[in-house]
């Protein structure tokens, strides 16, 4: 990993966004496999993943802009941790902790419904 000063503009702390969906894992990207999107450096574990992202970056955009879906369902905007995530309906949502992961696995539909309601109100 890069020193914090160098990693400031790294999206997802350098985690490969494509791997969330294709490998269901938070895999660190390589320093030499980078693309720029929305003012951030996005890192990838393979050239294939970088090409997939570059062909349609919006397909790999995080649900709720990377805020923790469980916190959002409780009415709070808390950044998710790129190492904790869940894939639901083809979308990746970040979580803030293992506890949040256990909670959403136990009650995906209710948490996602409440989070969507809060997010919609915040977007107005």
C-alpha positions, -999 to +999 in steps of 0.1 A: +000+000+000+011+036-006+018+060+022-013+080+033+000+112+016+001+094-018-032+076-013-053+107-007-069+106-041-074+068-042-110+057-045-120+029-021-086+031-004-072+013-035-097-016-035-106-029-069-143-019-075-149-046-101-138-074-078-167-066-054-190-081-080-169-105-099-151-121-070-173-110-041-141-098-024-124-066-014-092-071-034-065-044-033-057-030-067-023-027-081-004+007-081+003+003-118-033-004-129-050+029-125-077+049-142-091+083-133-128+089-128-147+116-108-114+131-096-101+100-080-076+073-089-093+039-092-070+009-088-075-026-102-062-061-095-061-070-133-061-053-167-094-071-174-110-054-144-097-020-154-110-025-190-144-035-176-145-004-154-134+020-181-161+006-205-189+015-180-178+031-147-213+038-136-220+001-135-195-001-107-206+030-088-215+022-052-250+023-039-257+055-018-224+070-029-205+047-006-223+056+026-229+027+050-263+013+040-271+002+076-263+036+091-283+053+064-313+030+072-311+045+107-310+080+094-273+087+097-248+095+069-216+075+078-189+066+053-187+030+045-154+011+049-143-003+015-133-036+032-169-043+043-195-046+016-225-065+004-238-071-031-276-069-035-294-069-068-262-063-088-252-032-067-224-030-042-231-012-009-204-004+016-208-010+054-189+005+083-182-028+102-186-065+105-215-059+128-232-039+100-225-068+076-243-092+100-272-069+103-278-064+066-274-101+059-301-109+084-326-083+071-316-071+036-349-060+023-360-040+053-326-022+057-324-014+020-360-001+019-354+022+049-320+033+035-336+041+002-363+062+019-337+082+039-315+087+008-344+099-013-353+125+014-317+136+016-315+141-022-343+167-023 
